[in-house]
Amino acid sequence: MLELIKKLSYLLFMLLLISVISFLAIHSAPNSFFGAGELNPNMTKEAIDKLKAVYGLDKSLFFQYVDWVKNMLSLNFGVSFVSGQDVSTDILKRLPVTLTMNFIALISVFILSLYLGIKAALAYEKKTDYIIRQISLVSFSMPSFYLALLFIIFFSLKLDLFPISGLHSLEEKTGFANYLDMAWHLVLPISVMIFLGLGSMIIYIRSLTLEIMKSDYYYFALSRNLSKKELLRYYILPNLLPPIVTLLGLSLPGLLGGSVILESIFGIEGMGQLFYMSALSRDYPIIMGTLMITSFLTLLGNMFADLILLKLNPYMKRK
């Protein structure tokens, strides 16, 4: 319980620090949303001043930040400059899609990389090891936008297996058919996320497994004539899981950040596309709200990874 309180305190402190840095970075950026209005001859200075007063931009930076934090504590991130809608509503509409994509990708990367990494280590310097290493190197070096375009050209344009973009088909569907349609549209972007996440994980797991197989306790297990399943279950996996969980926690920012590119390419209405479009239009309330929600989810994921690590490795509690 004490450990959980410490983690929550750290999470709140980091959120506060991120909010200060993000707020100052956004407000120090050149130009503003009202810059276009100032260039419009039909837009008077009085009208622009009224708009700034409506959004609270006529106050000093300190009071703007205090008001923003107060509103944020009640999950009120303000009103969008572009759509005029509540920022929280816009984010909550798009959040489930991004979370679903990243959750499926994270679990799939964990399972596949664990299987392929161990398989490569057990087949050290053999054909299987060589093939898996080549796959991981291609994954590690492949840019996300390039792989996404290759998938679209091959699977959508040539084979016509999956839709090019979007989250729904033109024909309106309801109930379970609607969820199947969404899953069909998400196959390509999630596949790109999974493939790109495999590279470093496979190499890391393969290296760790080889180190375990060189250890004294593994040689002792071999001397007891244990089967491969027993060696894997009692000696390899228990020593692999803690560092893998740590690495998965550290990979969360990369997954969430990668959503910006993939959601924009595949035209998926998620958090990544919302952030990208808001950055282009300088819609600061949505940018700030998206940054804080993404930061919170990243910190929360890291906190859960630490708690799982404590469960897997009780020795850490005594340190």
N, C-alpha and C positions, 0 to 999 in steps of 0.2 A: 504493500500500500504506500509506503514511504517512497519507494522508487517511482511509483506512478505519479505521486504529487510532484516529485522533482522533475519528471519528464514534462508534466503539464506546465510547471512554472517556466521551464526552459522554452517550451513552445510559445507561451504568451510573450516572453521577453523577446524572442526572435521575431514574432509577428510585429511587435511594437517597433523594433529596429528596422524591419523591412518596410513598414509603413512610412517611417521617417525618410528613409533613403529613396523610396519610390516617389513619395510626394515631392521631395526636393528635385529629383531627377526630372519628373514630368513638368514641373513648373519652370525649370531652367532650360527646357527645350526651346529652340528658336521658333518663332511664329506662334500662332494660337488658332483655335477654332474660329474666333471672331476676326481673324486676319482677312478672310475673304470678304466679310461684310464691310470692313474698313476700305476695301478697294472698290466697293460697289457705290457708284455715285448717287444711287437712289436711297442708300442707307445713311441716315443722319447720325451724327455723333451722339445725339440725345437718345436715339433708339438703341445704339450699341451700349451706351451706359446703362439703360434700363435693363437690357438683357443681362449684362454683367451683374447688376444688382439682384435680379431674379435668381441667378445661380450662385450668388454670394461671392463673386469674383472681385467685387469692389473693396473687400476687406483686406487687411494685411495678411501675409502668408501664415503667420502664427495663428490668427483667429480662423483662417480658412482650414488649417490643419486640425485645430481643436474641434470645430464644427463637424468636420469630416469624420474624425475618430468617434465623436459622440453618436453620429448617425450610423456609423459602421457597427458599433456595439449592438445596435438594434436591427442589424442586417439591412439597413437602409443606405444604399450606395449612391443615392441621388437620382437625378433624371438625365437621360441621354440627351446630348446636345442635338443629335441628328433626328432620332425618332420621336423624342419627347416622351418616351415611355420610361417606366421605372426600371432602373438598371438591374435590380434584384430579379425582376420578372424575366428580363432578357437572359440573364445568366442561368436561372433555374430551368428555362426552356431548353437550353443547350447543354447544360452540365451532364445529364444522364447519358447522352450519346458519347461524349468524350470519356467519361468514367468507364462506360461499358467497353469501349475500344481498348483503353489502357489496361483495364483489369484482365480482359481476355488475352491481350498480348503478353502481359506480365506472367500470368499463369502458364501460358503456352511456352514462353521462353524458358521458364524455370524447368518445366518437365522435359522439353526437347533438349536443352543444353545439358541437363543432368544426364540424360540417356546417352547422348552423342559424345559428351566429354569422357564419361566413364568407359564407353565402348572404344573410343580412340586410345585411351590409356591402356586398356587390357589388350589391345591389338598393337602395341607399341612397335613402330617401324615396319608395320605390315601394310598391305594394300588398303585395308579399311581405315587405318590411322591416317594414311596419306590423303585419301578421299575426303575424310571429315575435316582435316586441317585445311585443305584447299577450299572447301565450302565456307569454313569459318573466316578465312582470309578474304574471300570475295565479299562476304557479309560485312566484315569489318571495314573494308575500303570503299564500299559502294555508297554513293550519295543518295539520300532518300528521294529527292525529286527525280533523279535519273531512273531509279528502280521503279518508282511509281509510273513514270511515263512508259517504261518498257512493259510493265504489267498491263497498262491500258491498251497499248498497241497490240500486244500478243493476245491477251485473254478477252479483250472487249471488241477491238476492231477486226482482228483476223479470225479468231475462233467464235466470237459472239457468245461467250459463255456468261459474262457478267456485265452489268451496266457501266457506262463510262464514268458517270458522276451522279451526285444527288443521293438522297436518303429514301426517296419513294418513287414508285413508277407513276406514269401519267394517269393510269387507271386507278381511281380511288378504291382503296380496299379497307375493310374493317375487321375488327377482331383478331383472331390468330393469323389470318392471311396477311394482315398488315405487318405483324411482327416478322413473319417469314420473308416478306418483301424487304423489310429493313435489313434483316440478316443477309439476304442476297446482295444488297447494295454494299454491305460492310465487309464482304469477304476479301476484296482486293486491298483496301487500306489496312485492314488488320493483318493480312498476309505480309504486306510490306513491313509493317511494324515488327512482326515476329521475326522475319528474316534478318532485318537490320539489327535486332537485339541479340541474335544468336552468336555472332562472331566473337566478341570479347569474352562472353560467358563460356563458350566451348573451350577456348584456349585456356582460360583461367581454371576451369574444372579439370581439364586434362592435366595441366601442370600440377594441381593439388593432388590429384589421384596418383600421379607418378611419385610424388613425394611421400605419400602415405605408403605406397607399395615398396619404398626403400627403407621404411622405418623398422626398428627392431621388433615392435609388437606385431607387425604384419608377418615378419619372418617367423616369429613364434607361433602365430596362428597357422601358417603354412606347415610348420612341423607337427601340428596336431591333426593333419590330414582333413581339415575342414573342407566342405564343398564350396563351390564358387558362390552359391547363394548365401551361405553362412558368412563367408568372408565379406561379401558385399553388404549384408544386413548389419553385421555386428562390428565391422572394423573400418570399412570404407565410408559408408553413408553417415554414421554418427560424427565422423571427423570432417566430412565435407559440408554438412548443412550449415554450421555456424558462419563460416566465411561467405558462403553463397547468399545467405539471408542478408548479411551486411552489404554485399555487392548489389543485391536487388534493391535494397533501401536507397543506396546511392544512385541507382539508375533511374529512379522515379522522376527527377527533374528533366532528364533527357527524354523520357517517354512523353511527358506532358508538353515539353518544348517542341518535340517533333510533331505533335498534333497540329501545330500552327501551319506547317508546310503541307502535310498530307491532307488536312481538312480543306485547305485552300485549293489544292490540286484536284481533289476528288469532289469538291463542291458539297461537302458535308456540313450541315448547320450545327457545328459544335463550338466549344469554347475557343479552339484554335482559330477558326475562321472569324469568329466574333472579335477576337483580339486583333487579328490582321486588318479587318475592315475598319475597326475603330482607330487603329494607328494611322491608317491612310487618311481618315477624315478628322483626325485629332479630337476624337470624342473622349475627352479626358475622364469623365465619370465612369465610362465602361472600361477604359484601360486600367484605371485604378482598382475598380471592383474585380476585374479579371485577375489582375496581379495578386491581389490579396487572397482571393479564393484559391488560386493555383498554389500560392505559397503555403496557405493553411493545409491544403491536401498533401503537399509534398512533406511538410513537417510532420503531419499526422501519420503519413506512411512510414517515415523514418522512425517515429516513436514506436509504432507497432512492430517494426523490424527489430528495434532494440529490445522490446519486451519479449518477442519470440526468441531472440538470441539469449536472453537471460534464462528462458525456459529450457532451451537446448543445451546451454552451458552454465549450470548452476554455480560453477566455480567463480564466475565473474561477480556474483553477489558478495563474495567474501573479500574481494579486492578493495 
